[in-house]
């Protein structure tokens, strides 16, 4: 009798299959793996799902419970079957939350973005202040301003080269040494670039100087030279190809004004310095150090004042005829 019962059992029916989805009440379970893939039944339509051993209700000698194979349902959308998940780090608790004005808080990040937009304005104000110094000291101020712009441009090219290397091979401890090695090359490139822009800068300065000769009747030669020097600094600092020159200034002011309060303080200080330089350049006569008083030298030329007066009168008559 035991041998006959063992002969009826299908070994494949005893292998558990993957966990089947929960079925609604009233529907039978799909059973084991053999029930889902089909067994040795007639045509594979129905196979024995399980055998009820003797001693359980409904069991009889050699009796087995066969169930029709029920295919597993294929839902159209699996989102309802997935457990809820949270991607990324969990939010910090309330006691660890940053204050509203901190650098890492949303308000602090918005303030930092606003301060970053002030950086170009502060860089332009610094260039204007340097131009005013060149107006006050047309010789020494012009040379010092051009050297400062040359160094800024060289530093910007060096920073771009180091950043490009870091993007390829990552940050290394030898980056400062590489920057020091590359700086002479960047200095030479900056010098060549400024030399190529010398002719347009000289033309721009000459136009400003000529306008000064026509507008200013008192001591026009000294003022014309001073304003021409300031115009050259403006051309190199704010003209074409000057973005790389101002980039270190922008980064410097962005680092100073990381938060809205510090950015406001830096803005007020730089604007005050620039306005003071403009006021000084507009109210004080230029001093051509170390050459001395250039105005006296030009006035000592006997024909120069009369020539300038005749040129100014001719231009005024030409403008009057055109009007």
Beta strands, then each sheet from edge to edge (+ up, - down):
strand 1: 46-50
strand 2: 65-68
sheet 1: 1+ 2-
end
